[in-house]
Amino acid sequence: MPKNLIIHNLEVRFQVDGDDGAVFQRLFNKHIQEWSRLYEAECARAKQSANDRKLGDMEGGW
């Protein structure tokens, strides 16, 4: 499993035309979804690797 990431302090500053909150929300959602997709893919790879190692251990013991 990938190690957990803990952010203790995060400050974001930007200037946009229009509603700052709506722009931030749109950008945040876009990037957090991409991060989540990549994180889930890494978790799946780690799980598959662990399962593959278990199979390798079982084959040698039969």
Secondary structure, DSSP 8 states (H G I E B T S, - for coil): -------S--------SS-HHHHHHHHHHHHHHHHHHHHHHHHHHHHHHHHHHHHHHHHHT-
